[in-house]
Amino acid sequence: MVAAGSGTRLGAAEPKALVTVGGQTILEHALSRVFEMTDAAQVVVVAPAARLDDARELAARVAGPAVDHITVVAGGDTRQQSVTAGLAVLEPTVDVVLVHDSARAFTPASQFEAVVAAVRATGGGIVPGLAVADTIKQLDWTGAVERTVDRSQLVAVQTPQGFPRAALLAAYETATEDFTDDAAVFAAAGQPVTVVDGDPLAFKITTPWDLRRAESVLGDAVPAGVAPAGAVRTGVGIDVHGFDDGQPLWLGGLHWPGEPGLAGHSDGDAVAHAVCDALLSAAGLGDIGGNFGTDDPRFAGAHGDVFLCATVRLVTEAGFRVENVAVQIVGNRPKVAPRRILMQERMSDLVGAPVSISATTTDGLGFTGRGEGVTAIATVLLSRR
């Protein structure tokens, strides 16, 4: 993964691979596609020498449990030098090498797999390419048109470009000049190169216009109602339950001995239910009634932790991470202050993110002021993973 370019034409202060698009760096987007491949691979990131720590951190974030499969090395002054640095750290078991430009950040995993399959089938070099749609003119040194080139024999090549390892290493060892891509190095050594179908998503981010196109692609790739990667979503949930002297009180995941319980199909935990509604709202997944209806006997008498764990799972599967939750409890009883810290710890454990709890009364006004029940209002912050 060649990611050592300065990005001068992009006009960014950061090296190109570290420029952010839709909440993630170009390098992260490119690596994400690699880790969608079916077969495991050693991933070598060739990064700017001054930003190796940043590249390692980003690569590890994308790799997750597969972090041991990633190696990060410093690049050189030219693309050819950078690729040479990457080739030097290949593991002995690698037999097919793909060289990919991180600036082609949205290249689908299927293109990587197609190139690997073609290298193994042919034993030669493979490059993906797209047919040239524009009319091509050849000019003389003055800028005058000499002729129209037959575009039927032209392709615009992309990456990843794939090669048998031994033949590629030999080609680099004998290279006597700098080439613009690895297929040219391979061909200069007398090795065959074949073109396979490319993909429009494998376009290269080079200019500010390309960057805007990348942002548009991210927006188009996200289903309606779902936020793009890195986006932040907020949600609000409210739940109200009247007291029932015949029930035990469960609130905020805790049992409150000696207090009247809350009426409801389940345990009536208004705090847990409000948080569930806030989470579902922020993720665009409806509400607690739509997901865990009162007509479902499985949830009769269920404690709030059952709903919370199920809700967090739905939100996570939808691609979100819970950043934090805040809950306001409104009512005369129970007295929240003595157990507030314990309630926060319990709720934080269930949600998997910080939960803050506060409480207030309504100075004797309304439903809660008359001591008829409890209201809980929750707000959450989610980020798109």
N, C-alpha and C positions, 0 to 999 in steps of 0.2 A: 504494500500500500504506500505509494509515493505521496508524501504529504509535506515535503520540505520547501515548497514554493513560497516566494515572498508575497505573491498576490498584488504586485504593483499595479497591474491593469485594473484590479478590482477597486483600487483606491481606498483600501482599508488600512487601519493602523496596525492590525494584527496580521500575522501570516495567514494566508488564505484558508488553510485547513482549520484554523481556530476561529474563523469568523462564524457568527451565530446566524442560523436560519430557522425561524419557527421555534425558538427556545433551545435548540441544540446546535453544536458546532457542525461544520461541514464534515469534519473527521468522524464525529459520532454517527451522523447519518450514513456515511459510507461504510463504516464498520458494522452498523446494524444490518445492512444487507448481506454482508459476508457471513454473519452469524445466523442468517436464515438458511444457509446452505444445508443440504441433507448430510453431506459428509463432513467430518471434522477436518480441520486444517491447521497448520501452523500459520499464524498471522504475523507478518513482520511489518511494522510501521516505521517508515523512514521519515523522521521529523526534523524540523529546524534544530540545529545544535543547541541554540540558546533556550529552546522550549521543550527539552526532553521530559522534564518532570511534568509539565502540563499535558504533554501527549500521553505519558504513562497513566496519569490520573484519568483522562478521558477514555483511554482504551480499556482500562480496568473497569470503569463504570459500565461500558457497553458489554464487555465480556462476562461480567458477573462470575458465576462458578467456573467458567471456562478461561479464567484469567491466565492460567498456566500455559495456555496456547498462544499467548501474545508476547512478542519481543519488540522492543522499541530501540532503534538505533539512529545515530545522527546522519543526516544527508550531506551531500557534497554541493559544489557550486553549480553543477549541471545535473540534468536528469540522469545521464548515463553514470555519473559518479554516485548518485544516490542509489540507483538500482544495484550497482556493484556492491555498495555497502550492505544492502539488504541480502543479496545473494551470499555474502560471506557468512551469514549467521543461520543459514538453512540447516535444519536437522538432517541427519543422515538418511532417515526414512523417506524424505520427500522425493518423489519421482516426477511430479508435474508441477511446474511453477507458473503462477498467474501473476502478471504485473499489472497493477491497477492504479489509476490516478484518483486520489481521494476527491478531486474536484468534480468527478462524475459521481456525485454523492447518492444519486437515486437509481443507479444501475440495479435492476432487480436481481435477486438471487438466481433466478432461472437462467440469466445470461452467464453467470459464473459457471453454473453447472453444465450449460451447453458447451462452453469453451473447454472445460475439463474433458467432457465426453469426446469431443472432436479431436483433442490432442491424443487421447488414448487410442482412438480409432485410426488415426492417420499416421501417428508417429512424427508429425511435423509441427510447424508453428501455426497457430490459429489466431485470427483477429476478427472481432465482430465489426460489421460495417453496415451502413445504410446507403441505399441508392441515392445518387445526387439528383435532386429535383430541379435545381436551377440550371439555366443555360450557362455554360462555361465558355469564356473567351480567353484566348491566348494573346498576350500583348507583346509588342517589341519594346526596346529600351526607351522609346520616346513616349510610350503609353498608347500608341496606336494599335488597333486590333489587327492581328495577323490572320487569325482563323478562329472558327467555332469548333470547340473540342467535342467529340462524340461522347456524350455523357453516359451512354449505355454501358461503357466499360469502366466507369468511374464509381468509386464508393468513398464515403466519408467514414474513416475508421474510428473505432472507439476502444475502450478498454472494458474488462480485463483482456490482455493479450496472453495467450497460453503457449507453453513450450515444454518439450521434454527437458528435464533438468540438465542432464549431461551435455546435450547439444547446445543449450543456452549458455552454460558456463564456458564451453569451448568458444562460442561466438564472441563472448565478452573478452575472453583472454586474447583473441586475435584482432579485436577491433582497432583500427588505426585512425579513426576520426569519430567525431560526435554526431550522432543521429538524433532525429526528433522523436523516434519511438523505438521500441524494442524489436518490433518486427523487421525494421530496417537493419538493425545490428545482426539479427538472425539471418536475413536474406543475404547480407554482405558476406557472410561466411559460407555462402553456397547452399544454405538450407532452404527447404520449401516452406512457403507460407500460404495458407488457404483462408479465405474469408467465409464466415458464417453470418447469419442474419443478426443484426444489432437490434437495439431497442431505442425508441425516441426518448425514453426516460433517462438514458445514459448520456444526456447532454452534459457539456463541460461548463462549470461555473467559472467564468473568466472576467466578465465585465459587470458593472452595476446592473445592466439590463438582465444579464443571466441570473444575478442574485434575485431580482424581482420575479423572474420567471420561476425560480426555485420556490419562492414564497407562495406563488400562485399554485404550483404543483402540490405543495403541502396542503393548502386549503382545499384543493380539488380532491385530494386523496382521502380526506376525512369525511366519514358519513355525516349526513345532516343531523344536527343536534349534538355532535361530539366535538370536543375541543381539540385543536392540534396539539402536538407534543409541546410541553413546556407551558401551555396556557393554564391560567388559574380560574377556577370556578368557585362560586359561593352558593350556599343554600341555607334556607331558613326552615325550621320545623317547629310546630307548636302542638302540645298535647294537654288535654284537660280531663281530669277524672274526679268524680265525687267520692267522698269518704263512704266506706262500708265497714261498720263495726264488726261484721262477721268475718272479715278477711284480715290476714296479716299484712303489714305494710312493707312493701318493697319499693325502694326509691333510689335511683342512681346505682343500681346493682347491689345495694345493701339491704339487709333485713333490719327493721326498726322495731324491736320488741316493745310491747306496751302501747303502741300507737295504733289508731284505727287504720285499716287498710284502704285501698282504693278500688272502687268497683270497675270491672272490665272483663272482657272475654279471657284475657290472660291474667297476669299478676297486677296489671294496672300501673306499671312503673312508668310514670309520665316522663321522667327524665330520659330513660332509655328509648322510649317511643319517639320523643321529640328529636333526639339525635338521629334515630333511624330516618325519620322524615326529612331532616336537613341533609343527610348524606345522599339519600335517593334523589332529592330535589336538585342538589348540586350536580349530580351525575346524569341528570335527565332520565332517571329510571322510574318515574312515577312516585308513588307514596307507599306507606306501610300497609294501608288497606288493600291496595292493588296487588301487592306482592305477598302479603300474609293475611289473607282475608279472615274475617270472623266465622265464615262458613267452613273453614278448614279445621277439622277436629284435632289435627296434630298440634295446633297452637293453643288449644284450650288449657288455661292455667299455666302456660309457659312463662318462664322468667324472662326478664328483659335481656339477659345475656344471650339467650337463644336468638332473639331478633337482631341484636347488635352484631353477633358473629356472622349471621347469615347476610346481613346488610353489607358489612365490610367486605365479605367475599364477593357479593354482586358488584360493588363499586370497584374492587380491585380487578375483577375479571373484565370490567368495562374499560380498563386502562388507566385508572386514576389512583393517586396516592393521597391519603388523608394527611393534611399538614397540621391542622389544629381544630379544636372544637371549643366553643364557649356556650355555657348553659346558664340561664337565669331561672331560678325557681321562685314562683310567686305563691305565697300562702302564709297562714298564721302558724301552721305546724306541719311537719315536725320542726324543731329548732335545728337548723342545718349547721350552724357555726361549729358546734363541738365535733362534728364528724365530716366537716367539709374536706379536709385534707385526705382522709381515708376514702371518701367518695371520689375525689379527683383521681387518686391512685387506681382505684378499681375501674373507673370508666376509661382511664388512659390505657390500662392493660387490655381491656376489651376492644377498644378502638384501634390500638396500635399507634397512637399519636397523642400529643399533649391535650388534655381536657381540663378546662378551668370551670369552676362552679361558683356561682354567687347566688344570693337569695335576698328577697325583699318582701314586704307586705304592702297592702293597699290602704292602710290606715282605716280599716273597718269598712271599706267600700266594696260593693259588689259581691260576687260569688265567693271569691277567696277571702274577702274581708269578713264575711259572715261565718267563716270557718266551715264552709260546705265542701271544700275540696282543694285541689292543688293544680296549678298551671305551670308548665315548663316550656320555655322558649329556647331553642338551640340554633346556633349559627355555626357553619363549618366552612373550611377552606380546603379545596382539593386542588391538586396539580395533575396535569396530564403526564403520564409516564412516557 
